[in-house]
Amino acid sequence: MIKHFLIPLFILSSVYSMGQNLRNISTFPNYLNENSGIITRGKNAAWIHNDSGDGPIIYKIDSIGILQDSIYLNGVTAVDFEDITQDVLGNVYIGDIGNNNHNRTNLVVYKIPNPDSVIGNNVTPEIISYSYSDQTQFPDPNQNSDCEALFHHDNHLFLISKNWGSSGFSKLYQLVDTAGNHIAQLVDSFVSPMVTAADFHPSGKLAVLSMDRVTIFDQFTGNRFFDGRASTFYFSLTQKEGVSFVNPNSLYITQEHHRFFPGAKLYELNFSPFLSLEENNMEFEINISPNPVTDYLSIFYTNKPQNPLTYSIYSSEGILVQTGSLSAEIGNKIKTSKLTTGLYFLVIKSQNTLVTKRFIKN
């Protein structure tokens, strides 16, 4: 039996304030007030859908919000459409995956051919029904079974949980992209705010959206998306719900109408000037020994830190179990004798740098 750990993958990341770079392209018409997912067709067109406030319909709009086409999904009841994605062949996947109460047993992704090739205004989708590999209680007491982000990569669908609970971690699930009843397998997790959408670009970039930021993950291998570089772009807090790559260097981001953030809007974020920067700001690197460890974990610096250091130890479930401080001198040791046997993550932070090391306690 394979055991999937919830792994807090802290990585060195770049952070940018992008309030001036998030360009408001248009305000959507009222029928898109509850927009929730978007896929682009270049800069001039996109397919978009609403969430639970509409029927099973996707709309094709231009960049200023003018309706160009619409397609109705035959035989479908839209419970809570949350995101939409496409594969390299042009097939489109609409995720009826919203699960605010964490108790749904009818989660489904609808697969249709390239909507630009559909003749007429309706199509009968293939049905990908699924459940989560790690959910055994309905509702989920941890409140981490609502996924609002869906993307496609390497012949699989991936879902990211929104995490209404207190763990601080969003979970990544992998799901086959063919019709049938399937299990979405838990494959990873990462520290995040509440995730509302995601999109993958074939150039090797993953965009993960929250209401006040988007993080671009790149320089990863396979589906280890969170092991690469992370670049986070912050902007003002609004009800942002959809994200899609326009090209490898820019995103369309949608905003749902909300009484505190009026107007359903389309934005563009161009991040190419920032991701072209080299990552040369590592203040220090560390090594640890022994691993596995019994009583004491020794810390070795490859270059001497210039700022005060703190450390935290997390269990494989993401629970903080130990904290402390470290000196910048050689000879630091952390007592581990009271930890139970298992997998742990040591997170060492200074003012400018964050380093994570995994270790096993015997």
Secondary structure, DSSP 8 states (H G I E B T S, - for coil): ------------EEEEE-TTTEEEEEE--GGGTTEEEEEESTTSEEEEEESTTS-SEEEEEETT--EEEEEEETT---S---EEEE-TTS-EEEEE---TTS--S--EEEEES-GGG--SSEE--EEEEEEETT--SSS-TT----EEEEEEETTEEEEEE---SSS-EEEEEEEESSSEEEEEEEEEEEE-S---EEEEETTTEEEEEETTEEEEEES--TT-GGGSEEEEEE-----EEEEEEEETTEEEEEE---SSS-S-EEEEEE-HHHHTS--------EEEE-SSBSSEEEEEESS--SS-EEEEEEETTS-EEEEEEE-SSS-EEEE-TTS-SEEEEEEEE-SS-EEEEEEEE-
